[in-house]
């Protein structure tokens, strides 16, 4: 089975590179035209969520591209949603969007829920458990 998230990240990196890469190659960087919505479904990810958010924001801020991270929590009993609220205070409500659901409804429907709330014209799907490398 293919790891589609990794393929998406590799595709974005190969095609878009970073703003610095594009500028070095003489490409005009028009970051204001595109926005990337990164979907992070969560369930009991209180320990991983701050790490993955930091890694994503670090790389996306360096790239210069506009983005948002949509956290879709499925009623985690460990406090994942509360951690998301704290991260939202740190990174801002424009970067961290919280779109929780009342109970665990499954990964596929979490992605659909996230897509419905995404405002970007590109959507990237990742897992919050650090199984996907943040730079790909």
C-alpha positions as CSV (number, residue, x, y, z in Angstrom):
1,X,0.0,0.0,0.0
2,X,1.3,3.5,-0.9
3,X,1.9,6.2,1.6
4,X,0.0,8.9,-0.2
5,X,0.9,11.6,2.3
6,X,4.6,11.1,1.7
7,X,4.0,11.2,-2.0
8,X,2.1,14.5,-1.7
9,X,4.9,16.0,0.4
10,X,7.6,14.8,-2.0
11,X,5.6,16.2,-4.9
12,X,5.2,19.6,-3.3
13,X,8.9,19.7,-2.4
14,X,10.0,18.7,-5.9
15,X,7.6,21.0,-7.8
16,X,7.6,24.0,-5.5
17,X,10.8,23.7,-3.6
18,X,11.2,26.6,-1.2
19,X,11.0,30.3,-1.8
20,X,14.8,30.5,-1.5
21,X,15.2,27.7,-4.0
22,X,12.9,29.3,-6.5
23,X,14.5,32.7,-6.1
24,X,18.0,31.2,-6.6
25,X,16.8,29.6,-9.8
26,X,15.3,32.8,-11.0
27,X,11.7,31.8,-10.6
28,X,9.2,34.4,-9.6
29,X,7.7,33.5,-6.2
30,X,4.0,34.3,-5.9
31,X,3.3,32.9,-2.5
32,X,0.2,35.1,-2.1
33,X,-1.7,33.1,-4.8
34,X,-1.6,29.7,-3.1
35,X,-2.6,28.5,0.3
36,X,-1.9,25.0,1.7
37,X,-4.3,23.4,4.1
38,X,-2.5,20.7,6.1
39,X,-5.0,18.3,7.6
40,X,-4.1,16.6,10.9
41,X,-6.7,14.1,12.2
42,X,-6.0,13.4,15.9
43,X,-7.0,10.9,18.5
44,X,-5.0,10.7,21.7
45,X,-2.0,12.7,20.3
46,X,-1.4,15.1,23.2
47,X,2.3,14.2,23.2
48,X,2.9,14.3,19.5
49,X,0.7,17.3,18.5
50,X,3.1,20.0,19.8
51,X,6.0,18.4,18.0
52,X,4.3,17.9,14.6
53,X,2.9,21.4,14.7
54,X,6.3,22.9,15.5
55,X,7.9,20.9,12.7
56,X,5.3,21.8,10.1
57,X,5.3,25.5,11.0
58,X,9.1,25.6,11.0
59,X,9.3,24.2,7.4
60,X,6.3,26.1,6.1
61,X,7.4,29.4,7.5
62,X,10.8,28.8,5.9
63,X,9.2,28.0,2.5
64,X,7.3,31.3,2.5
65,X,4.1,29.7,1.4
66,X,0.7,30.6,3.0
67,X,-0.7,27.7,5.0
68,X,-3.1,26.6,7.7
69,X,-3.1,23.5,9.9
70,X,-6.5,22.0,10.4
71,X,-6.7,19.8,13.5
72,X,-9.6,17.4,13.4
73,X,-9.8,15.8,16.9
74,X,-12.1,12.9,17.4
75,X,-13.0,13.4,21.0
76,X,-9.7,12.4,22.5
77,X,-9.9,11.7,26.2
78,X,-6.2,12.6,26.8
79,X,-6.6,16.3,26.3
80,X,-5.4,16.6,22.7
81,X,-8.0,19.3,21.9
82,X,-6.9,21.3,24.9
83,X,-3.3,21.1,23.6
84,X,-4.5,22.2,20.2
85,X,-6.1,25.3,21.9
86,X,-2.8,26.1,23.6
87,X,-1.0,25.7,20.2
88,X,-3.6,28.0,18.6
89,X,-2.7,30.7,21.2
90,X,1.0,30.3,20.3
91,X,0.8,30.2,16.5
92,X,-2.5,32.1,15.9
93,X,-6.0,31.2,14.9
94,X,-5.1,31.9,11.2
95,X,-2.5,29.1,11.3
96,X,-4.1,26.6,13.6
97,X,-7.7,25.8,12.9
98,X,-9.5,23.5,15.4
99,X,-12.3,21.5,13.9
100,X,-13.1,18.9,16.6
101,X,-15.8,16.2,16.5
102,X,-17.7,14.8,19.4
103,X,-16.4,11.2,19.2
104,X,-14.2,8.9,17.3
105,X,-15.7,8.6,13.9
106,X,-12.8,7.3,11.9
107,X,-9.9,8.5,9.8
108,X,-11.6,8.7,6.5
109,X,-14.5,10.9,7.7
110,X,-12.0,13.0,9.6
111,X,-10.3,13.9,6.3
112,X,-13.6,14.7,4.8
113,X,-14.5,16.9,7.7
114,X,-11.1,18.6,7.4
115,X,-11.5,19.2,3.7
116,X,-14.9,20.8,4.3
117,X,-13.3,23.3,6.6
118,X,-10.1,23.9,4.6
119,X,-9.6,27.3,3.0
120,X,-6.5,26.5,1.0
121,X,-6.5,25.6,-2.7
122,X,-4.1,22.8,-2.0
123,X,-4.7,20.1,0.6
124,X,-2.0,18.0,2.3
125,X,-3.0,15.0,4.4
126,X,-0.7,14.0,7.3
127,X,-0.9,11.9,10.4
128,X,-0.2,13.5,13.8
129,X,1.6,10.5,15.1
130,X,4.9,11.5,13.5
131,X,4.7,8.6,11.0
132,X,5.1,11.1,8.1
133,X,8.3,13.1,7.9
134,X,7.5,16.8,8.1
135,X,9.8,17.8,5.2
136,X,8.1,15.6,2.6
